[in-house]
């Protein structure tokens, strides 16, 4: 019963130890060849200059607000670009469908104009020839489809 709480406490303690801010000292020295070196440890044989790390910049609420506004604007721009891409993709798909319908309507019109003795199957599956009035009516329907889809 006490064991799970102990392991949870140890875990929290370990995480707390690793979450502290650490600032490492930086040492600068010049070797006998004249090259400048930087390290977190001072060399044992040479004299090194200790460089202090600067403190973090002061918090500026106005600057933070500008950054937040910029981030918000970038997100809005990104959403607008995504929406525009989706609209363009939808428009391209609609154009492709319209072109396909145009091609189909032209082919159907051509077949009915070129083949006056065309045979068709009715709802019961019987194959009969179209009457000339029915053929002309279908030709007019296909002409309307060509005008609708091809313009």
Backbone torsions as a table, in degrees:
resi	resn	phi	psi	omega
1	UNK	NA	-41.6	-178.1
2	UNK	-82.6	-23.7	-174.5
3	UNK	-62.7	-45.3	179.4
4	UNK	-62.2	-36.8	179.3
5	UNK	-68.2	-34.9	179.3
6	UNK	-66.3	-44.8	179.5
7	UNK	-66.7	-36.4	176.6
8	UNK	-65.4	-40.8	177.5
9	UNK	-62.8	-43.3	178.7
10	UNK	-63.1	-41.0	178.4
11	UNK	-62.1	-46.1	178.5
12	UNK	-61.8	-39.7	179.4
13	UNK	-64.3	-44.0	179.6
14	UNK	-64.6	-44.0	179.0
15	UNK	-63.8	-36.8	178.6
16	UNK	-66.5	-35.7	179.9
17	UNK	-68.1	-37.1	-178.7
18	UNK	-81.0	-14.9	-176.1
19	UNK	-90.5	0.2	179.1
20	UNK	-74.6	149.5	178.3
21	UNK	-76.0	134.6	177.1
22	UNK	-121.7	140.7	176.6
23	UNK	-124.1	119.7	-178.4
24	UNK	-92.8	141.5	173.5
25	UNK	-75.8	147.9	179.4
26	UNK	-119.0	132.3	179.1
27	UNK	-109.8	142.0	-179.7
28	UNK	-125.6	133.3	175.8
29	UNK	-151.3	161.2	179.8
30	UNK	-114.5	128.8	-178.8
31	UNK	-83.9	-177.8	-176.2
32	UNK	-68.2	-16.3	177.4
33	UNK	-90.7	-1.2	177.8
34	UNK	88.5	8.1	178.9
35	UNK	-88.2	138.7	179.2
36	UNK	-89.6	134.7	-179.9
37	UNK	-123.2	149.6	175.2
38	UNK	-126.2	140.2	-178.8
39	UNK	-157.0	164.9	175.6
40	UNK	-87.7	-9.2	178.2
41	UNK	-124.5	139.5	179.0
42	UNK	-74.8	143.5	177.4
43	UNK	-70.8	148.9	-176.4
44	UNK	-77.0	-32.9	-173.9
45	UNK	-92.8	-13.2	-174.7
46	UNK	-126.4	161.6	176.3
47	UNK	-83.7	135.5	-178.3
48	UNK	-126.7	148.2	178.6
49	UNK	-94.6	130.5	179.0
50	UNK	-85.5	120.8	178.8
51	UNK	-100.7	124.9	178.8
52	UNK	-83.5	136.8	176.8
53	UNK	-77.2	139.1	-178.2
54	UNK	-70.4	152.2	177.4
55	UNK	-69.4	159.8	178.6
56	UNK	-65.3	154.0	-179.1
57	UNK	-64.8	153.1	179.6
58	UNK	-69.2	149.2	-179.9
59	UNK	-75.1	127.5	179.4
60	UNK	-119.1	109.2	-177.1
61	UNK	-64.1	-32.2	179.0
62	UNK	-66.3	-43.0	178.9
63	UNK	-65.4	-40.0	178.4
64	UNK	-63.5	-39.2	178.4
65	UNK	-64.8	-39.8	177.7
66	UNK	-63.6	-41.7	178.6
67	UNK	-64.2	-44.5	178.8
68	UNK	-62.0	-41.2	178.0
69	UNK	-64.2	-41.0	179.0
70	UNK	-64.0	-43.5	178.3
71	UNK	-62.1	-43.4	179.1
72	UNK	-62.9	-41.4	178.6
73	UNK	-64.5	-41.2	178.9
74	UNK	-63.9	-40.0	177.8
75	UNK	-65.6	-40.2	178.2
76	UNK	-65.1	-41.5	177.8
77	UNK	-62.7	-41.3	179.8
78	UNK	-63.7	-44.0	178.4
79	UNK	-63.4	-38.8	178.7
80	UNK	-65.2	-40.8	177.6
81	UNK	-64.0	-42.3	179.3
82	UNK	-63.0	-43.5	179.5
83	UNK	-63.8	-41.7	179.5
84	UNK	-64.9	-41.0	178.0
85	UNK	-63.3	-39.7	178.6
86	UNK	-65.4	-40.2	178.6
87	UNK	-65.5	-40.6	178.4
88	UNK	-64.8	-41.2	179.1
89	UNK	-64.5	-42.6	178.5
90	UNK	-62.9	-42.8	179.4
91	UNK	-63.5	-39.1	178.7
92	UNK	-66.0	-40.1	177.8
93	UNK	-64.7	-42.4	179.0
94	UNK	-63.9	-39.1	178.1
95	UNK	-65.0	-41.0	179.0
96	UNK	-63.8	-41.2	178.3
97	UNK	-63.9	-42.7	179.9
98	UNK	-63.3	-41.0	178.5
99	UNK	-66.4	-38.1	178.0
100	UNK	-65.8	-43.1	176.8
101	UNK	-62.4	-38.0	178.1
102	UNK	-62.3	-47.3	179.9
103	UNK	-61.8	-43.5	179.2
104	UNK	-63.1	-44.4	-180.0
105	UNK	-63.2	-41.3	178.2
106	UNK	-63.6	-42.6	179.1
107	UNK	-63.9	-44.4	179.1
108	UNK	-62.3	-43.7	178.9
109	UNK	-60.6	-45.7	-179.0
110	UNK	-62.1	-41.7	-179.9
111	UNK	-64.2	-42.0	-179.8
112	UNK	-71.6	-30.8	178.4
113	UNK	-75.5	-36.7	-175.8
114	UNK	-82.8	-18.5	-173.3
115	UNK	-125.2	85.7	-178.2
116	UNK	-68.8	-23.2	-179.0
117	UNK	-96.9	31.5	-175.3
118	UNK	-63.3	139.1	177.6
119	UNK	-106.5	143.6	180.0
120	UNK	-133.8	155.5	177.5
121	UNK	-97.4	136.7	178.4
122	UNK	-87.9	-172.6	-176.2
123	UNK	-64.4	-28.0	-178.8
124	UNK	-87.8	-5.3	179.0
125	UNK	95.2	4.0	178.1
126	UNK	-79.7	136.1	-179.3
127	UNK	-96.3	124.9	179.2
128	UNK	-137.8	163.8	174.2
129	UNK	-84.6	146.2	176.8
130	UNK	-75.6	143.1	171.2
131	UNK	-73.5	156.1	-176.8
132	UNK	-61.9	-35.9	179.1
133	UNK	-65.6	-40.9	179.1
134	UNK	-66.1	-40.0	178.7
135	UNK	-62.9	-44.8	179.8
136	UNK	-65.6	-35.7	178.3
137	UNK	-66.0	-41.9	178.5
138	UNK	-67.8	-37.0	176.9
139	UNK	-60.4	-43.2	178.5
140	UNK	-64.3	-39.6	177.5
141	UNK	-61.9	-43.5	179.9
142	UNK	-69.1	-33.2	175.5
143	UNK	-64.7	-40.4	176.6
144	UNK	-63.8	-40.4	177.9
145	UNK	-64.0	-39.6	177.7
146	UNK	-62.1	-43.7	178.3
147	UNK	-65.0	-38.2	-178.4
148	UNK	-69.2	-44.9	-173.1
149	UNK	-91.8	-22.5	-172.5
150	UNK	-100.9	-0.6	178.9
151	UNK	-105.5	NA	NA
